[in-house]
Amino acid sequence: MKGISSHTVQRLCSSYDKRDTLRFHDIDWDRSTEKSFGIPKEDEIVDKPWQFAISVNEHGRIHGFFIGNVFNVVWFDPNHQLC
């Protein structure tokens, strides 16, 4: 997490070497096991949902969204159940 925290939003979202390493990508709710995060006023505050891994499937994924430069964690998904 410390290493990820040093990257800008733009670098995480557009740098394919980092996206591949972290398996960092947006979530397409239409192709997912869930339809949303289920948080109040989600359509007003979540521009795009994202997910990434912090290790090679050892600890699953982290799901959330950006507000400005801050990534807001909604779910820790240790068994990678959202797919």
N, C-alpha and C positions, 0 to 999 in steps of 0.2 A: 504494500500500500504506500509506503514511503516513496518508493521509486515512481509510482504512478502519479503521486501528488505533485511531483516536480514538473510535469508536463502541462502545457496549456490545453485548453479545450480544443482549439483549432488543430493542434498537433495530434491529439488523441483521435479526433474525428476524421482527420484527413491523411495521416501518415500511415501508409500501408504496412510498413515494417512493424510499427507499434500495434496496429490493429490486428495483424496476423499473430504476433507474439502473445498478445493479451486475449485474442479472439474477441476483440472489441467491436461490437456492431449494434446497430439499432434493432429494436424489436418490432416486428410486423405482427400486430395483434390478430390480423386476419389469418395468419399462418401459425398461430401459437396455441398452446393449451389454455391460455387465459385470454380474456378480452380487454382487460385494463388492469391497472394497479388496484383500483377500487378505493381510491382516496377521495375525500371530499373536494369538490371543485377541480377535479383532475383535468378536465378539458380546458380550464382557464390557466392552469399553472404548468402543465407538462406539454412542452413543445414537441419533444420526441423522446420516447423511452429508449434506454441503452442497456446493454449487458456486457460484462467482461469477466475474464477469469484472472485470478492472481497466481495460479499455479497450474500445472498440467493436470487438470481434472482431479487433483488431489483434494481441493477444497471447493469444488463446484464453481458457481458463478455469483456475481453481484449484479443486481438489477436496480435501476434508478433513472434519474433524469437530471439535467443541468438547469440551474437558474443562475444566469450569468456564468461566473467561473467556478461555481460550487456544484459538485456532484452530490445529489441528495439520494442516499441509499434508501430504497423501499424494502427490498428483500435480499436476504442472504439465502442462496439456494445451494446448499452443500451437496445435494444429490443430483443437481442439474435436472430438476423435474420440469421446469419451464422449457419447452422446446417448440 
